Amino acid sequence: MLDELLGRAELKARIAELEDERDALAGRLEGESERRAEAARARQEAEAEVNRLEDRITELEDRVERLSGDDDSLDFRGTEDLRGDRLREVLSRLDSLSTDAEGALTAAVSDDRSLPAAADSAFGGRSRHRRRLRRPLAPRGRRLR
């Protein structure tokens, strides 16, 4: 009653109204902040996924280019002329070699230096590698498989 006489009742009502409005705005601000943080997280996840997919695309494009082109980056690991005991040792290892299909390729180069059709197709368009194959030095009567 004293507040009404002094005119403070109206001010107290206005204060209560402003406090309610402040609380409502604080709730909206908190909700907006949460939505913004979630949007930032989602954007970062999407950017990471885009980067991962771009890397995968680049990897696949490189693989397609390697497999479809005449890629000269492929090379023999090495060549060696073999004679005597070393030749017999290597031939023995080749005789004992066992693998599934497409696990290894051995081919004999005939006297006219031509490769069997299967070996020729296995090298694909890599003619540079086919040219490097030479007639193996095998004992008479013995052929490399």
Sequence and secondary structure as in RCSB ss.txt:
>XXXX:A:sequence
MLDELLGRAELKARIAELEDERDALAGRLEGESERRAEAARARQEAEAEVNRLEDRITELEDRVERLSGDDDSLD
FRGTEDLRGDRLREVLSRLDSLSTDAEGALTAAVSDDRSLPAAADSAFGGRSRHRRRLRRPLAPRGRRLR
>XXXX:A:secstr
 HHHHHTHHHHHHHHHHHHHHHHHHHHHHHHHHHHHHHHHHHHHHHHHHHHHHHHHHHHHHHHHHHHHS  TT  
 S      HHHHHHHHHHHHH    TTS       TT    HHHHHHTTT HHHHHH       TT    
